[in-house]
Amino acid sequence: AEVEETLKRIQAHRGVVATMVVNAEGIPIRTTLDNSTTVQYAGLLHQLTMKARSTVRDIDPQNDLTFLRIRSKKHEIMVAPDKEYLLIVIQNPCE
Amino acid sequence: ARFHGNPRSGRWEPAGPRPPLAAMFADGTAPGADVESLWRSARTARCEAKSCQTEQISTVETAAQSHTSQDAAVQTDQSKDALQDFQQEVQVDYTSLLSFLQRVEDAVIKELNKNWKSRAFDGFEVNWTDQNEAVLCLHTLSYPEAQDQNLQVTSVSWNATGSVVACSYGRLDGGDWSTEKSYVCTWNLDRRGLNPQHPDLVVDVPSSVMCLAFHPSQPSLIAGGLFSGELVVWDTSRTEDPVIWRTGMTDDTHTDPVYQVNWLPDAKHRNNSRLLSVSTDGKILVWREERDGRLALAEGFAMVAQQIPRSTWMKKFAGGEAAVGVTSLSFSHFDHRVFIVGVEGGYSLKCSTAAETLALHPTRSSVPLRAPAELAFSPHGGPVYSVSCSPFHRQVNLFLSCGTDGQVHLHSMLQTQPLISLQLSKKYLFCVRWSPVRPLVFAAASGEGNCNEHFCFIGDVYLFDFEKSSQKPAISIKQAAGECPVYCLEFNIKQTQLLAAGDATGTVKVWQLSSDFTEQGPREVNRLEQLASEITD
């Protein structure tokens, strides 16, 4: 229940288009989008996050990835990584 | 004389009794010499019928059949809990999930807020593809003979496939009487051997052509309106005589030059289109094609000063039934019965083809003329030369109008005051067109040549982008050196990066626009709606 509330709070933020939680294997756990899109985002972003993390650690082994933001023409994708989960939030930037 | 020939050996021996002397020379008529005519028969005379045949072709018929057959079917089993499986497979440990979310929530919210307020990426654009950075002049087309006669380009038009550009030569400053010949030239830009000085097709026209329009779906038909008030339709695929229809000079034809011609889709016969012509004699006529190559009047409208709404503004036209000269017309893209006209008095008027009231026009015509005006918008300081309806905005139809006061007004069809008024130049603006791709872009052609003290807008073709600025043009393109008004321009609907502009020196320049003007931004239509509603509020 608290999980749902937290996710609702994030989803209700200004400009947020979608929110999803993905586990360490890239399988979506919670999502506000339809199935196929979620699976697509989950798979691709999981791989990208792993790649980003290994890039940061390769440059400096003491460092680690804390947050990943991808800005595109249409929106901004934010990924909060963790050992077990990934939180993905898609936001429309201000206009 | 007598022949002293030997009577016996006989060359001159007469057959019967010798004729009397006098009768040896007698009047006679000899039958005329006949030469049989060889026309048509000569061919057959020289022809021979021959035939040949191949040898027998051997054919064989065989059939094959499978010995054994088997039926098999395959089908997936619908699993009822498909969606739930998806979720249940994953063993979710809610406590760890909760702690994860609690850890990241603050960071994410902070980032969301920062992002919402951030201006860091404003105007930041990345080019992934080969972008055309600048506006290039791809082709400079001209017809030397017409240029020698000092003719100007009065109108350009792209054909239905977007590969042929046609221009008409004439004179726009000719005054009331003009018996100059003019030309209609076409160039096919996709052809390899394109010679810019040598049009693919040149049509000689006895009178000055003021406007052109290619048929929207048949790539070879082109209609033109003449200075004499006639309309002519040419078929560019015919080599002997390209004229296929004309109105001729009848009671119905316009008495003033035709300034704009449009093709209308015919409601009854899908294949045929009708032609609409607009002239300064105040009439807007719709023509249909007759079989003998004539264009006959199907419907007509007439603009009379008395019947225009808000007649308090029309104080100038004290003579009650004065015809109001129409200079331009544009149909709404969403409601095909609504059209906007620009008149010489400086007004833009919203009209409808469904109007019922008869016009009080002085001249007679075979078809009753109706008064179509419904709403008059606030006027320009001089005649309106061009109007253009936006192809994008649905709810609040927007249109642009430009005129001799050098201003462009952006109007919404719902209100009389303009949404935006832009003073683009001090000279006349001859043509304004919306971009077919980007809802916020339009182009205007002006008579401005050089830099002015107040306006540093050097150039003749202005491209405006409301996204970038609503005050000054995004790009000013100089068409030709020196003071040379640009009279007409058209966007290419199929190849959206091309813009053709014709000027007074008799050249047509085809400009390739930079990618800014050809790629639609993410939410441009919404932006347009926003712009419209911001200003109306």
Interface residues (C-beta under 8 A of the other chain):
Chain A: E2 V3 T6 L7 R9 I10 H13 R14 G15 V16 V21 N23 I27 I29 N35 T66 F67 R69 R71 K73 K74 E76 M78 A80 D82 E84 Y85 L87 V89 Q91 P93 C94 E95
Chain B: L83 F86 Q87 E89 V90 V92 Y94 S96 L97 L98 F100 L101 Q102 R103 V104 E105 A107 V108 I109 E111 L112 N113 N115 W116 K117 S118 F121 P522 R523
